[in-house]
């Protein structure tokens, strides 16, 4: 028996030793689950659902708070990669951390650059860079840089695939010709990483890049998205004569030498959005900036050059710069597009109908400034700092002129919601928010548990929400029932469903 225990200790030591290094190939931290599909699973940037399990960053942290290694160490205590079985959640109430939340690894993954997806038996994600860089000003950490990583579904074989030495402005994962690629615009470079069973090989496809047209990642529950695209990335740079050069490069290319100039313009061209092969770009000449679009699917041959960027009346989309673009029921070239411009929401449809969209919640409050998260079969889900809303966009496909819409329902109401990270799996929306005060029933439950433990409960004892400022955690809300539930593990021990009061 003693010999067996010594052997077990020896194996644990070996396991810990092997867990260090560039490839963290140590012992698994949780049980292995089976993912029968080798297809991409992507639900958005807040988490990814694999079978009955949700993988997510437990608690959100601002990159700006990671001023040194001590800050990163603190972030790792709460922002680690976690998972929970969604079919077996056992929680005392909606504002309690459920039992069964497991730590997959200790990387600080929940921050504004979070990006997460799964292929086969691996989770891929971004984490803050922890390397120290030396410059003329001295040595410092660049936590704003990101590292593309992978880890098996049981926490095993943790790898750093590539470090982007620059702020990641755009990042997508795309399928082309039977392979998956992470395409990223970081700093002033364009990168493509070909993935293979938790590993990856990265090529720099462009340098001196000022804007890019990368197709949006295919999401199974996201309306209008597909994997049909021409396998080429478009980007712009500016030459010494201030002429915008439009270049294309295949995602399968070997490097920057394969990028080809396919157009140029006097003035400034900037790509602003791409879905499949439909691209949008702004053209600035003098003091005037307008937005144009083009479908590059059928462009080929020699006439292809200078046909990417067309700034004639036929291809003009808006007289302003657009953002937050959503294509409803992707057609040729599109059926309806909803977008933001000049701090307002607009639409444009294939029938040449267009106008401004004003949106109110079901109580009559203006929510036009809320962020559109996803559009699913013309039902749009919007998020603001205080709520999640469902809005029916069906009327926009046949509308003409300004339109006022009222939210179909208010899905969730909370006091402090992060509006940059969210996911959607067709049934639930996942987002980060500050802890909510306990409901009356939840507080009564705590009081009864204290009484059972022989702890005196004051008649006027109430939970003070201002005392709960210990992080921003992941919640989910059902779009059918509007029930909201805390998923993250908080530092507030009384919020744990398994917490036992002791006298």
Helices and strands as residue ranges (DSSP letters): H 2-18, E 23-24, E 40-41, E 47-50, E 53-57, E 59-60, G 63-65, H 69-78, E 81-85, G 86-88, E 102-105, E 116-119, E 122-128, E 132-135, E 138-141, E 145-152, E 158-176, E 179-186, E 189-196, E 199-207, E 211-213, E 232-238, E 243-250, G 256-258, E 260-266, E 268-275, E 278-285, E 288-295, G 302-304, G 313-315, E 316-318, E 323-328, E 336-341, E 344-349, E 354-360, E 371-376, E 379-383, E 387-392, G 394-398, E 403-406, E 409-413, E 417-424, E 428-434, H 440-452, G 465-468, E 472-478, E 484-486, G 493-495
